Amino acid sequence: MEPKTLTNLITGILDEKKGVDIAALAVGDMTIVADYFVIVTGTSNTHINALSDAVQEKLAKEHAVLPRCVEGRASGWVVLDYASVLVHIFGKEEREHYNLERLFPNSAV
């Protein structure tokens, strides 16, 4: 699946599950880690896990796309690695602290 298409699917799923302040960043020209970062805030640990589960389940069932790995389920910052797209699901404090958007200025999609 094309990275941009995957990014759009992920942002749609996060929006359906009431993710807060969803941002998609095109980072491919600035890092070799991924083509896109999707960043979202969850309102609680339960919401963070629900957002993570929703992305994984919908992409697996409807598109046969699985993450390479999932990290941080108990930390307030879950990362879903879809190779070309990294999904960062933060708690409010963690997102403010790490502020990934400042690392990639002018990259919003």
C-alpha positions as a printed NumPy array, in Angstrom:
array([[  0.   ,   0.   ,   0.   ],
       [  1.255,   3.478,  -0.813],
       [  2.48 ,   5.402,   2.251],
       [  0.177,   8.373,   1.609],
       [ -2.859,   6.077,   1.289],
       [ -1.906,   4.28 ,   4.503],
       [ -1.474,   7.623,   6.27 ],
       [ -4.947,   8.729,   5.171],
       [ -6.513,   5.459,   6.338],
       [ -4.827,   5.746,   9.73 ],
       [ -5.88 ,   9.358,  10.274],
       [ -9.45 ,   8.398,   9.361],
       [ -9.501,   5.555,  11.888],
       [ -8.088,   7.81 ,  14.602],
       [-10.696,  10.457,  13.817],
       [-13.508,   7.877,  14.036],
       [-12.246,   6.899,  17.503],
       [-12.133,  10.537,  18.653],
       [ -8.362,  10.947,  18.648],
       [ -7.392,  14.487,  19.682],
       [ -5.28 ,  16.87 ,  17.571],
       [ -4.407,  14.406,  14.796],
       [ -1.36 ,  15.451,  12.763],
       [  0.143,  13.798,   9.696],
       [  3.706,  14.826,   8.877],
       [  5.618,  14.092,   5.679],
       [  9.076,  13.341,   7.084],
       [ 10.597,  11.282,   4.273],
       [ 12.9  ,  14.094,   3.127],
       [ 14.145,  14.662,   6.693],
       [ 14.675,  11.13 ,   8.035],
       [ 15.209,   7.598,   6.8  ],
       [ 12.997,   6.2  ,   9.572],
       [  9.683,   6.61 ,   7.702],
       [  7.899,   8.582,   5.008],
       [  5.132,   9.79 ,   7.337],
       [  4.519,  10.26 ,  11.044],
       [  0.953,  10.269,  12.308],
       [  0.66 ,  11.857,  15.749],
       [ -2.436,  11.823,  17.942],
       [ -3.341,  12.431,  21.572],
       [ -5.475,  10.074,  23.636],
       [ -7.431,  11.379,  26.608],
       [ -6.519,   8.502,  28.961],
       [ -4.523,   5.26 ,  28.957],
       [ -7.717,   3.433,  28.04 ],
       [ -8.284,   5.785,  25.094],
       [ -4.643,   5.448,  23.969],
       [ -5.005,   1.656,  23.925],
       [ -8.377,   1.887,  22.145],
       [ -6.842,   4.085,  19.432],
       [ -3.97 ,   1.64 ,  19.006],
       [ -6.293,  -1.365,  18.878],
       [ -8.636,   0.321,  16.384],
       [ -5.832,   1.119,  13.941],
       [ -4.367,  -2.372,  14.165],
       [ -7.704,  -4.182,  13.884],
       [ -9.135,  -2.165,  11.006],
       [ -5.955,  -2.24 ,   8.923],
       [ -5.56 ,  -5.98 ,   9.51 ],
       [ -9.183,  -6.904,   8.754],
       [ -9.889,  -4.561,   5.859],
       [ -6.472,  -4.237,   4.21 ],
       [ -4.345,  -7.173,   5.468],
       [ -1.782,  -4.671,   6.78 ],
       [ -0.012,  -5.502,  10.041],
       [  2.459,  -3.404,  12.015],
       [  6.078,  -4.576,  12.1  ],
       [  6.022,  -3.912,  15.833],
       [  4.08 ,  -2.163,  18.582],
       [  5.925,  -0.507,  21.452],
       [  4.995,   1.288,  24.671],
       [  1.547,  -0.084,  25.51 ],
       [  1.935,   0.83 ,  29.185],
       [  3.957,   4.025,  28.868],
       [  1.647,   6.816,  27.703],
       [  3.267,   6.73 ,  24.242],
       [  2.387,   3.88 ,  21.905],
       [  4.212,   3.545,  18.588],
       [  2.818,   1.456,  15.732],
       [  5.485,   0.755,  13.103],
       [  4.022,   0.279,   9.639],
       [  7.458,   0.687,   7.967],
       [  6.708,   3.743,   5.832],
       [  4.316,   5.176,   8.441],
       [  4.969,   5.481,  12.172],
       [  1.922,   6.126,  14.337],
       [  2.627,   7.928,  17.624],
       [ -0.253,   7.783,  20.109],
       [  0.479,  10.012,  23.092],
       [ -1.051,  11.008,  26.366],
       [ -1.411,  14.796,  26.681],
       [  1.645,  15.309,  28.911],
       [  3.86 ,  12.992,  26.838],
       [  2.927,  14.759,  23.598],
       [  3.696,  18.163,  25.085],
       [  6.988,  16.907,  26.519],
       [  8.346,  15.212,  23.377],
       [  6.769,  17.68 ,  20.915],
       [  7.674,  15.717,  17.776],
       [  6.084,  18.356,  15.552],
       [  8.848,  20.837,  16.396],
       [ 11.447,  18.414,  14.994],
       [  9.789,  18.488,  11.581],
       [  8.646,  22.071,  10.908],
       [  6.622,  22.721,   7.756],
       [  5.994,  19.02 ,   7.211],
       [  2.242,  18.877,   7.907],
       [  0.284,  17.059,   5.231]])
